[in-house]
């Protein structure tokens, strides 16, 4: 089915465009999704619902953002628990911290146009992680700083583990 859709979308005499699109896809998936959505909207093929197809491609790119948001939230939550409950530290917490860092790094390698995203969403994700940390630790919300005590660089640094 997928090859049929590709064949339907292919345009004779445009091999350079297809090659350029493939290269962009390999370098930056998110940027590719946005570019392809833009290109699809300017198409004139009657057999394809271009607008919905474009929206679906944009949604695929948006899932990259959601993945980074979710993983950053979990990472901050575990860093807060690590800092505020040193007696509860475990290899499980350390493993979760490491996994979230690696998966965020992997997403940013796949979509370098999103490298600034963690810094842009830090305060929003911290606020959410702070509430979760209070709930999971039993500590008062006020036990955690109102603003994120870690820089984005620290959060993403595989060697960083905050001390109490």
C-alpha positions in Angstrom: 0.0 0.0 0.0 2.8 2.4 0.9 4.6 2.0 -2.4 1.3 2.7 -4.2 1.0 6.0 -2.3 4.6 6.9 -3.1 4.0 6.1 -6.8 0.9 8.2 -6.8 2.7 11.1 -5.3 5.8 10.9 -7.5 6.0 13.4 -10.3 7.7 12.6 -13.5 10.8 14.8 -14.3 11.5 15.7 -10.6 14.2 13.2 -9.5 16.3 15.9 -8.0 13.4 17.0 -5.7 13.0 13.4 -4.5 16.7 13.0 -3.8 16.9 16.3 -2.0 13.9 15.2 0.1 15.5 12.0 1.0 18.7 13.8 2.1 16.7 16.2 4.3 14.9 13.2 5.9 18.1 11.5 6.8 19.6 14.7 8.3 16.6 16.1 10.2 13.3 14.2 10.4 11.3 17.0 12.0 12.4 19.6 9.5 11.7 17.1 6.7 8.1 16.6 8.0 7.5 20.3 8.0 9.0 20.8 4.5 7.1 17.9 3.1 3.8 19.2 4.5 4.4 22.5 2.9 5.3 20.8 -0.5 2.2 18.6 -0.3 -0.1 21.5 0.2 1.1 23.1 -3.0 0.3 19.9 -5.0 -2.5 19.6 -7.6 -3.2 15.8 -7.8 -6.9 15.2 -7.5 -6.6 11.6 -6.2 -5.0 12.6 -2.9 -6.5 14.6 0.0 -3.5 16.8 0.2 -4.6 18.8 3.3 -5.2 15.8 5.5 -2.0 14.2 4.3 -0.1 17.3 5.1 -1.7 17.4 8.5 -0.7 13.8 9.2 2.9 14.6 8.2 2.9 17.6 10.5 1.5 15.4 13.3 4.4 12.9 12.8 6.8 15.8 13.2 4.9 17.0 16.3 5.3 13.6 17.8 9.0 14.3 17.9 8.3 17.3 20.1 5.9 15.3 22.4 8.5 12.6 22.8 11.2 15.1 24.0 8.6 16.8 26.3 7.7 13.6 27.9 11.2 12.3 28.4 12.4 15.7 29.7 9.6 15.6 32.3 10.5 12.1 33.5 14.1 13.0 33.6 13.5 16.1 35.7 11.2 14.2 38.0 13.9 11.6 38.7 16.6 14.2 39.2 14.4 15.9 41.8 13.8 12.6 43.5 17.5 11.9 43.4 18.4 15.2 45.0 15.6 15.3 47.6 15.6 11.6 48.7 19.2 10.5 48.8 18.3 7.6 51.0 16.0 6.2 48.3 18.4 6.4 45.4 18.5 3.2 43.4 20.0 1.7 40.3 16.4 1.9 38.9 16.3 5.7 39.3 19.8 5.9 37.8 18.8 3.7 34.9 15.7 5.8 34.2 17.8 9.0 34.3 20.3 7.5 31.9 17.7 6.2 29.6 15.8 9.5 29.3 19.0 11.4 28.6 20.0 8.9 25.9 16.6 8.9 24.3 16.4 12.7 24.2 19.9 12.8 22.7 18.9 10.3 20.1 15.8 12.4 19.1 17.9 15.6 18.9 20.4 13.8 16.6 17.6 12.6 14.4 16.0 16.1 14.4 18.7 18.7 15.0 16.2 21.5 14.5 14.8 20.6 17.9 18.0 21.0 19.8 16.8 24.2 21.4 13.5 22.6 22.5 14.6 21.4 26.0 15.6 24.9 26.9 12.4 26.4 25.5 10.1 24.0 27.5 12.2 23.6 30.6 10.1 25.8 33.0 6.8 24.2 31.9 8.2 20.7 32.2 9.8 21.5 35.5 6.5 22.8 37.0 4.8 19.6 36.1 7.7 17.4 37.3 7.8 19.4 40.6 4.2 18.5 41.2 4.7 14.9 40.4 7.8 14.8 42.6 5.8 16.1 45.5 3.2 13.5 45.0 5.6 10.6 44.6 7.9 11.5 47.5 5.3 12.7 49.9 7.3 15.9 50.4 5.5 19.3 50.3 5.6 21.0 46.9 7.5 23.9 48.7 10.3 21.5 49.4 11.2 21.8 45.7 12.4 25.1 44.3 9.9 27.2 42.4 12.3 27.5 39.5 14.3 24.6 38.0 17.5 24.3 40.0 19.3 22.6 37.1 20.5 24.0 33.8 19.5 22.2 30.5 23.2 21.3 30.1 23.2 19.7 33.5 19.9 17.9 32.9 21.2 16.4 29.7 24.7 15.6 30.9 25.2 11.9 31.5 27.7 12.6 34.3 25.4 14.9 36.3 23.6 13.7 39.3 22.5 16.4 41.8 23.5 16.1 45.4 21.2 17.0 48.3 
